[in-house]
Amino acid sequence: MSSCPRVAYFCMEYGLDPSFPIYAGGLGILAGDHMKSVGDLHIPLVGIGLFWDEGYTRQLIGAGGVIEDHYPKTPRDALRRLDVKIEVTVRGKKVPVRAYKVDRHISSTLYLLEPDRDEDRWITQRLYGGGVEDRLAQEIVLGVGGVRLLQALGEPIDVYHFNEGHAVFAGLELLRQHAFGGNTLPERIARLRPHVVFTTHTPVPAGNEVHDLELMRKMDADLGFTDAELEMIGGDPFSMTVAGLRLSRLANGVAALHGETARDMWKDIDNAAPIIAITNGVHTPTWQDARIRAALVPDKPRERQDAELWAAHQAMKQELIVEVERRTGAHLSLDGLVVGFARRAAAYKRADLILGDDKALKHLFDLGIQLVYSGKAHPRDLAGKSLVGRLVDATRKYPGKIIFLENYDMKLGALLTRGADIWLNNPRRPLEASGTSGMKAAMNGVPNLSILDGWWPEGCEHGVTGWKIGDPDPSDDPFDEKDEARVDRRDREILQRVIEREVLPAFHDRRTWTSIMRASIAMSQWQFSSDRMIEDYVSKVYSFAE
Ligand SMILES: *Cc1c(COP(=O)(O)O)cnc(C)c1O
């Protein structure tokens, strides 16, 4: 790991700690884990992000099931203000920007930017808040401001890593500066590309941000590009993902399957970087309970390891039961199978799949199944909110059998991925790019029960490390609504069958279950750790091939 070039990593959100909510979900947790492993492994990488004054929504379920979004101020005690000021231009107006270093939660270097004057603070008021103009203003501060900050601090950078298209303005700023030489725009791009790498995260076309060139002009960041030049970089309308692919030397998806999906999705884009796959991972010291590691230290006889592993799991399950009771008043049984499901309330993740057949569901309840959900909807995502509403309704219909925990955050993520018995994941394939909650579960001995999507084809050995829900059917079309109903029905039936015929018999046999727990931990411990992920980024992405 010694010959790593100096890297600047750009991301809109970072999930470092529950007490520092400048993250919304998976992307931020991934970036947080990236920064933590970089610190542990002493990789010369600095992170660039934004300080979100009100973070992301604290989402509560009010009386009568009304979903309420609250925006408490983000605590500033983890920040140290730097003695440096830079300037960006938004809507043709100068915006002075200050910078902080994050002094807690990580040992690596993370700089966060914030407009210096109150009148400009709308830009970073809320993570993913506001409309497209706010988003562009945020991206200008992140990208243009980030590059200028690194220069003001005298940080030498060999490679710029754009984590998601949000960071593409960093590339535009480097081009404006002729940072790596070249005269014409194609020459400047060719000189820049060896220094940029790009990670794409979403196989849902709507999740890839595009902006009208007219709006780009209106948001005037004073970078001096003509419409034709912008079009050469990102197309018309300007796609942040296309720009990322054209400004980088190498791009990657976040799991092997997602790499294939992304290659297919962007195959018609000319001048795009090749897309490889680096599968995500999670920070083991953050997400794996220390009792799991203690149970499995190698110098103990196997029976003792098994007994301690089981005892650790029961203790963590009991902690979940206590917290569920404290938060909802509902009492879960320690004996029945607890199925965990916690995700962003996006339609493709199908949180309510298993709820779709009442009769089959009641049968599962008779067999002792208990479902524990958590999730947040984006404040302006009405479909997501109605999904949360359906889950909350289900808790009223089946009290004590279905639980919904409000305000999904890192704390609940940790509680659920160690306290559940199995971790359910049933997205519409291939729309889950990676998914990392299942990795957290796996390394706590909570086996996955999942569609073969995202990372799971790489971790699943059916009946050994967990279970798959059916096999991929190449005829499935995730965007055909008529097809959706058929696919949902089929997947629901398979899911119910696997639970009843395979998961439950294993669960009721302690020896079988502990061996599955062990296999789940052994499979994930290294392969789905962010340390492995960082080693892959260093050797396959950051290092210069020349
Ligand atoms: C791990 C985590 C995620 C990402 O999980 P997915 O499986 O990708 O949905 C999102 N939010 C929180 C709070 C998490 O802890």
The ligand as a MOL file (V3000), in Angstrom:
LIG
                    3D

  0  0  0     0  0            999 V3000
M  V30 BEGIN CTAB
M  V30 COUNTS 15 15 0 0 0
M  V30 BEGIN ATOM
M  V30 1 C -25.8650 1.1550 5.9960 0
M  V30 2 C -26.8570 2.2450 5.9520 0
M  V30 3 C -27.4620 2.6090 4.7360 0
M  V30 4 C -27.1710 1.9210 3.4410 0
M  V30 5 O -27.7930 0.6530 3.4150 0
M  V30 6 P -28.3870 0.0340 2.0900 0
M  V30 7 O -28.3800 -1.4170 2.3330 0
M  V30 8 O -27.4800 0.4480 0.9860 0
M  V30 9 O -29.7630 0.5840 1.9400 0
M  V30 10 C -28.3680 3.6540 4.7280 0
M  V30 11 N -28.6810 4.3020 5.8660 0
M  V30 12 C -28.1400 3.9700 7.0500 0
M  V30 13 C -28.5300 4.7400 8.2550 0
M  V30 14 C -27.2170 2.9260 7.1340 0
M  V30 15 O -26.6710 2.6220 8.3390 0
M  V30 END ATOM
M  V30 BEGIN BOND
M  V30 1 1 1 2
M  V30 2 1 2 3
M  V30 3 2 2 14
M  V30 4 1 3 4
M  V30 5 2 3 10
M  V30 6 1 4 5
M  V30 7 1 5 6
M  V30 8 2 6 7
M  V30 9 1 6 8
M  V30 10 1 6 9
M  V30 11 1 10 11
M  V30 12 2 11 12
M  V30 13 1 12 13
M  V30 14 1 12 14
M  V30 15 1 14 15
M  V30 END BOND
M  V30 END CTAB
M  END
